């Protein structure tokens, strides 16, 4: 997928990400993500995640959220075994992907809360998630 400063600005990416892009221009999103994955800047993974989210369609964002939440759900469930909300949110998001009715869309909104669980993942897990995210662009 093509990328330019105009696209970065149009998609309203974060200001740090825009500054990074100006210093490290890329012709495609994939090229930009590859550079970010090896960047030593502590915010590089956050910018990669932000860029992917801004470039996605609604369906791709839901797919990404499901994948990210599934990577860390076990960690969360070990710490909070009685809290079924994240698991239920993942299931609701999967249902929405199969049938995007208004009812399912509202239920899938809870998936964003489950996606936040990915922050607990280690750096290696974040890289795996972002690499999966790049496959959605193809």
Secondary structure, DSSP 8 states (H G I E B T S, - for coil): -B--HHHHHHTT--HHHHHHHHHS--SBHHHHHHHHHH---TTHHHHHHHHHHHHS-HHHHHHHHHHHHHHHHHHHHHH-TT--HHHHHHHHHHHHHH---HHHHHHHTTHHHHHGGGGGS-HHHHHHHHHHHHHTT-
